[in-house]
C-alpha cells in the first residue's frame, strides 16, 4: 500500500476525517493506496484569516516531521497539505524527497488547464488577499477572474452545511455569470463536501481541492497503483 498522509493545518479532527474520506474516493484502498489523516497539534479549529494561516506553517512542519521520523515514516509515499493557503508546502519540499502536494496548487492547476479562466468561491473573507497572492505566486493571474465570497460569519456557516453549500452555490454562480469564469474552485479543504455537492450543478467545472490534490497524487504515484 502507498501511504498518503493528508495533513490538516487546523485542529478540527472531524475536518481531518472528512477530508481523508473525500481523498479515499480517488485514492482507493483497492487500488493500493492508504490515506492517513493527520491533525496538527496546535492552532485554531478553523483558519479564517492570515495570521493563523501563517502560524499554521510551523504546525504543519511539526506534524509532518513527527510522521516522517516515526516508524511509518519510510512508508509515506506522499504528503498532502489540506488548507487552501498551502501552508508549509514549500518548506516541506525543501526538507524531504517525499512528494508534497498543496490542495490550492493542485486545484488551480486543474481549473486553469487548457487556458481556462477560473474563479474561486469561498467562505473566508479574511483570507481573500492571501488567496489572491497565492494565485499570483503560482502564475495564474492572467486566467484568474477573482474570488467571490459567501456572506456571513464563516464559523456559523460551517455549523450549517446545507446553508453553506447554497451560499457557495451563489458565489459560484457569480463567478460564472458576472466574472466570466470557465471553471470555479471551491477555496477550502474543509469545504470539501460542499464542493462535491456542487460538482454537477453548473455548466462549468466546479473543482474541489481535495479531489484535485488526490488526482495529483495519482499522477505522481501511478506505479504504486
C-alpha positions in Angstrom: 0.0 0.0 0.0 1.2 3.5 -0.8 0.7 5.6 2.3 -0.6 9.1 1.6 -0.6 11.5 4.6 -3.2 14.3 4.5 -2.1 16.9 7.0 -4.9 19.1 8.3 -3.4 22.5 9.3 -6.3 23.2 11.7 -7.1 21.3 14.9 -10.6 20.0 14.0 -10.3 16.2 13.9 -13.8 16.0 12.3 -12.5 18.1 9.4 -9.5 15.8 9.1 -11.7 12.8 8.9 -14.0 14.4 6.3 -11.1 15.4 4.0 -9.5 12.0 4.3 -12.8 10.3 3.4 -13.1 12.5 0.3 -9.5 11.7 -0.7 -10.2 7.9 -0.4 -12.8 8.2 -3.1 -10.0 8.8 -5.5 -7.0 7.2 -3.7 -8.9 3.9 -3.1 -7.6 1.1 -0.9 -8.4 -1.5 -3.6 -6.0 0.4 -5.9 -3.2 0.2 -3.5 -3.5 3.5 -1.5 -3.9 4.2 2.1 -4.9 7.8 3.1 -4.0 8.7 6.6 -5.4 11.9 8.1 -3.0 13.8 10.3 -4.3 16.7 12.5 -1.8 19.4 13.7 -1.3 19.6 17.4 -1.8 23.3 17.9 -3.8 26.2 16.4 -7.4 27.1 15.8 -10.1 24.7 14.7 -10.7 26.8 11.5 -8.3 29.0 9.6 -10.3 32.2 8.7 -7.6 34.9 8.4 -4.0 35.4 7.6 -2.3 35.4 11.0 -3.4 31.8 11.9 -2.7 30.7 8.3 0.9 31.9 8.7 1.2 30.4 12.1 0.0 27.0 10.8 3.1 26.6 8.7 5.1 25.7 11.9 2.3 23.3 13.0 2.3 21.6 9.6 6.0 21.1 9.6 5.9 19.7 13.1 3.2 17.2 12.2 5.0 16.1 9.0 8.4 15.9 10.8 6.9 13.7 13.5 5.3 11.4 11.0 8.3 11.1 8.7 10.6 10.5 11.8 8.3 7.8 13.2 8.1 4.1 12.5 5.8 4.7 9.5 8.0 7.4 8.0 9.7 5.2 5.4 6.3 4.1 4.1 5.0 7.6 3.4 4.7 8.0 -0.4 3.2 11.5 -0.5 2.2 14.4 1.7 -0.9 16.5 1.1 -1.4 19.8 2.9 -5.1 20.3 3.4 -5.6 24.0 3.7 -6.2 26.3 0.7 -3.3 28.6 1.5 -0.9 25.6 1.1 0.9 26.5 4.4 4.3 24.8 4.7 4.3 23.3 1.2 7.5 25.0 0.0 9.2 24.4 3.4 8.3 20.7 3.3 9.6 20.3 -0.3 12.9 21.8 0.9 13.4 19.2 3.6 12.0 15.9 2.2 12.2 13.9 -1.0 8.6 12.8 -0.5 6.2 14.4 -3.0 4.3 17.3 -1.3 1.0 18.4 -2.8 -0.8 21.6 -1.8 -4.5 21.5 -2.4 -4.7 25.0 -3.7 -1.8 24.4 -6.1 -3.5 21.2 -7.4 -6.9 22.8 -7.7 -5.7 25.9 -9.6 -3.7 23.7 -12.0 -6.8 21.7 -12.7 -9.1 24.7 -13.1 -6.7 26.5 -15.3 -5.9 23.6 -17.6 -6.1 24.4 -21.3 -6.0 28.1 -20.7 -9.4 28.2 -18.9 -10.3 31.4 -17.0 -11.3 30.4 -13.4 -12.6 32.0 -10.3 -12.6 30.9 -6.6 -15.6 30.7 -4.3 -15.1 30.5 -0.6 -16.4 31.4 2.8 -13.5 33.3 4.4 -13.2 37.0 3.6 -10.2 37.3 5.9 -8.2 35.0 3.5 -9.2 36.7 0.3 -6.0 38.7 0.0 -3.9 35.6 0.8 -5.9 33.6 -1.9 -5.2 36.4 -4.5 -1.5 36.4 -3.5 -1.2 32.6 -3.7 -2.8 32.6 -7.1 -0.4 35.2 -8.4 2.6 33.5 -6.9 1.6 30.3 -8.7 1.5 32.2 -12.0 -2.3 32.1 -12.7 -3.0 35.9 -12.7 -3.8 36.1 -16.4 -6.5 33.5 -16.1 -7.9 34.3 -12.7 -11.2 36.1 -12.6 -11.2 36.7 -8.8 -12.6 35.4 -5.6 -16.3 35.5 -4.7 -17.3 35.3 -1.0 -20.3 34.0 0.8 -22.0 36.4 3.2 -21.9 36.0 6.9 -19.6 34.5 9.5 -17.6 31.5 8.3 -17.8 29.8 11.6 -21.6 30.0 11.6 -21.8 28.7 8.0 -19.5 25.8 8.9 -22.0 24.8 11.5 -24.8 24.8 9.0 -23.5 22.8 6.0 -26.7 22.9 3.9 -26.8 26.6 4.1 -23.1 26.9 3.4 -23.5 24.8 0.2 -26.2 27.1 -1.0 -24.2 30.2 -0.2 -21.3 28.8 -2.1 -23.6 27.9 -5.0 -24.5 31.6 -5.2 -20.8 32.5 -5.1 -20.0 30.0 -7.9 -22.9 31.5 -10.0 -21.5 35.0 -9.6 -18.0 33.7 -10.7 -19.6 32.3 -13.9 -22.2 34.9 -14.7 -20.5 38.1 -13.6 -16.8 37.3 -13.9 -16.8 35.0 -17.0 -15.2 32.1 -15.2 -15.0 28.9 -17.2 -14.2 26.9 -14.1 -14.6 27.6 -10.4 -12.5 26.3 -7.5 -14.1 25.9 -4.1 -11.5 27.5 -1.9 -11.0 25.4 1.2 -10.2 21.9 2.3 -13.0 22.0 5.0 -15.4 22.9 2.2 -14.9 19.5 0.6 -18.4 18.1 1.0 -19.9 21.3 -0.4 -17.6 21.1 -3.3 -18.7 17.6 -4.0 -22.4 18.6 -3.8 -21.9 21.4 -6.3 -19.9 19.5 -8.9 -22.8 18.8 -11.3 -24.9 21.9 -10.7 -23.2 24.2 -13.1 -22.3 24.3 -16.8 -18.7 24.7 -16.0 -16.3 22.5 -13.9 -16.5 23.1 -10.1 -13.2 21.9 -8.8 -12.9 20.5 -5.2 -9.3 21.0 -3.9 -9.2 17.6 -2.1 -10.1 15.5 -5.2 -7.8 17.7 -7.3 -4.9 17.0 -4.9 -5.8 13.3 -4.9 -5.6 13.2 -8.6 -2.2 14.9 -8.5 -1.1 12.1 -6.1 -2.3 9.5 -8.6 -0.3 11.1 -11.4 2.8 11.2 -9.2 2.5 7.7 -7.8 0.9 5.9 -10.7 3.4 3.0 -10.5 2.2 2.4 -6.9 -1.3 1.9 -8.1 
